[in-house]
Structures are given as structure tokens and as C-alpha cells.
Amino acid sequence: MERKSNTQQKLHIKRGDTVKVLSGDDKNKTGKVLEILTEKSRAIVEGINIITKHQKPSAGKPEGGIKKIEAGVHLSKLMLVEPSSGKPTRTGRKLNDKGKLQRYSKKSGEFIK
């Protein structure tokens, strides 16, 4: 019997992080990550990539109309903003003092929560 391996990819961004958009219509804007869609390699960021969705009235939601919601942004277009300095930084992983892998800022060398 074959052993199943962990196929979930390690991401440089987590829910709750502040990120900067590198390209597209919302270039240079920053926002907080609301949700990560790992299977599509996308993130939903607060106030970024706003789309209009036309919703038909139904029994569950009798009020229809046009709603503005955030759509997913590909992870390659996002860069983590360092919490201490507020500047965007690349991230890496290294062992902390407890022996666990933890994200760190390549710009300052500090660990990220």
C-alpha cells in the first residue's frame, strides 16, 4: 500500500497578512488577505480586484441587484508587507530557536509571526 504524501504547497502568504499588489489594475495597492484558495493559487484581498456581480432575486435572498465583491488575485502578483517596517519583502523559511520552520523576512532577517 502506497503512503500518501502531503501535496499541499507551502505558501509565502497566510490569511491575515498585509500584502502589496505587484501588477495589474490594482498595482501598488495594499490590503489584508481575507482568504487563501490553495487549489487555484489565489488569494482574496480586502479592497483589491473588485468585480460587479449581478444577483437574481431568489426565495432565500429576495433582494437581488448588483453587488461589488472581491475576486481572487494570483499569489505571484502579491508580495508580503513586513509588519515592522511596512515595506514589501521576499520571504523564506528557516528554523527558529524551537526547531520549527518559520517564515522570515529576507530584507531584515526577522521572523514573521
Contacts in CASP RR format, 6 or more apart in sequence:
PFRMAT RR
TARGET T0000
AUTHOR 0000-0000-0000
METHOD contacts of the structure
MODEL  1
MERKSNTQQKLHIKRGDTVKVLSGDDKNKTGKVLEILTEKSRAIVEGINI
ITKHQKPSAGKPEGGIKKIEAGVHLSKLMLVEPSSGKPTRTGRKLNDKGK
LQRYSKKSGEFIK
8 38 0 8 1.000
9 38 0 8 1.000
9 41 0 8 1.000
10 93 0 8 1.000
11 36 0 8 1.000
11 38 0 8 1.000
11 75 0 8 1.000
12 75 0 8 1.000
12 80 0 8 1.000
12 90 0 8 1.000
12 91 0 8 1.000
12 92 0 8 1.000
12 103 0 8 1.000
13 19 0 8 1.000
13 33 0 8 1.000
13 36 0 8 1.000
13 43 0 8 1.000
13 75 0 8 1.000
13 78 0 8 1.000
13 80 0 8 1.000
14 33 0 8 1.000
14 36 0 8 1.000
15 33 0 8 1.000
15 34 0 8 1.000
15 35 0 8 1.000
15 36 0 8 1.000
16 32 0 8 1.000
16 33 0 8 1.000
16 34 0 8 1.000
17 32 0 8 1.000
17 33 0 8 1.000
17 80 0 8 1.000
17 81 0 8 1.000
18 30 0 8 1.000
18 31 0 8 1.000
18 32 0 8 1.000
18 33 0 8 1.000
18 80 0 8 1.000
18 81 0 8 1.000
18 83 0 8 1.000
18 86 0 8 1.000
19 30 0 8 1.000
19 31 0 8 1.000
19 32 0 8 1.000
19 33 0 8 1.000
19 43 0 8 1.000
19 45 0 8 1.000
19 78 0 8 1.000
19 79 0 8 1.000
19 80 0 8 1.000
19 81 0 8 1.000
20 28 0 8 1.000
20 29 0 8 1.000
20 30 0 8 1.000
20 31 0 8 1.000
20 78 0 8 1.000
20 79 0 8 1.000
20 80 0 8 1.000
20 81 0 8 1.000
20 88 0 8 1.000
21 27 0 8 1.000
21 28 0 8 1.000
21 29 0 8 1.000
21 30 0 8 1.000
21 45 0 8 1.000
21 48 0 8 1.000
21 73 0 8 1.000
21 77 0 8 1.000
21 78 0 8 1.000
22 77 0 8 1.000
22 78 0 8 1.000
22 79 0 8 1.000
23 77 0 8 1.000
24 77 0 8 1.000
25 49 0 8 1.000
26 48 0 8 1.000
26 49 0 8 1.000
26 73 0 8 1.000
29 47 0 8 1.000
29 48 0 8 1.000
30 81 0 8 1.000
31 45 0 8 1.000
31 46 0 8 1.000
31 47 0 8 1.000
31 48 0 8 1.000
32 45 0 8 1.000
32 46 0 8 1.000
33 43 0 8 1.000
33 44 0 8 1.000
33 45 0 8 1.000
33 46 0 8 1.000
33 78 0 8 1.000
34 44 0 8 1.000
34 45 0 8 1.000
34 46 0 8 1.000
34 70 0 8 1.000
35 43 0 8 1.000
35 44 0 8 1.000
36 42 0 8 1.000
36 43 0 8 1.000
36 44 0 8 1.000
37 43 0 8 1.000
37 44 0 8 1.000
37 72 0 8 1.000
40 72 0 8 1.000
41 74 0 8 1.000
41 75 0 8 1.000
41 76 0 8 1.000
42 72 0 8 1.000
42 73 0 8 1.000
42 74 0 8 1.000
42 75 0 8 1.000
43 72 0 8 1.000
43 73 0 8 1.000
43 75 0 8 1.000
43 78 0 8 1.000
44 70 0 8 1.000
44 71 0 8 1.000
44 72 0 8 1.000
44 73 0 8 1.000
45 70 0 8 1.000
45 72 0 8 1.000
45 73 0 8 1.000
45 78 0 8 1.000
46 70 0 8 1.000
47 70 0 8 1.000
48 70 0 8 1.000
48 73 0 8 1.000
49 70 0 8 1.000
49 71 0 8 1.000
49 72 0 8 1.000
49 73 0 8 1.000
50 68 0 8 1.000
50 69 0 8 1.000
50 70 0 8 1.000
50 71 0 8 1.000
51 68 0 8 1.000
51 69 0 8 1.000
51 70 0 8 1.000
51 71 0 8 1.000
52 66 0 8 1.000
52 67 0 8 1.000
52 68 0 8 1.000
53 66 0 8 1.000
53 67 0 8 1.000
53 68 0 8 1.000
53 69 0 8 1.000
54 65 0 8 1.000
54 66 0 8 1.000
55 61 0 8 1.000
55 64 0 8 1.000
55 65 0 8 1.000
55 66 0 8 1.000
55 67 0 8 1.000
56 64 0 8 1.000
57 63 0 8 1.000
57 64 0 8 1.000
57 65 0 8 1.000
79 88 0 8 1.000
79 89 0 8 1.000
79 90 0 8 1.000
80 88 0 8 1.000
80 89 0 8 1.000
80 90 0 8 1.000
80 91 0 8 1.000
80 105 0 8 1.000
80 112 0 8 1.000
81 87 0 8 1.000
81 88 0 8 1.000
81 89 0 8 1.000
82 88 0 8 1.000
82 89 0 8 1.000
82 105 0 8 1.000
82 107 0 8 1.000
82 108 0 8 1.000
82 110 0 8 1.000
82 112 0 8 1.000
83 112 0 8 1.000
83 113 0 8 1.000
84 108 0 8 1.000
84 110 0 8 1.000
85 107 0 8 1.000
85 108 0 8 1.000
87 107 0 8 1.000
89 105 0 8 1.000
89 106 0 8 1.000
89 107 0 8 1.000
89 108 0 8 1.000
90 105 0 8 1.000
90 106 0 8 1.000
90 107 0 8 1.000
91 103 0 8 1.000
91 104 0 8 1.000
91 105 0 8 1.000
91 106 0 8 1.000
91 112 0 8 1.000
92 103 0 8 1.000
92 104 0 8 1.000
92 106 0 8 1.000
93 101 0 8 1.000
93 102 0 8 1.000
93 103 0 8 1.000
93 104 0 8 1.000
94 101 0 8 1.000
94 102 0 8 1.000
94 104 0 8 1.000
95 101 0 8 1.000
95 102 0 8 1.000
96 102 0 8 1.000
96 111 0 8 1.000
102 111 0 8 1.000
102 112 0 8 1.000
103 111 0 8 1.000
103 112 0 8 1.000
104 110 0 8 1.000
104 111 0 8 1.000
104 112 0 8 1.000
105 111 0 8 1.000
105 112 0 8 1.000
END
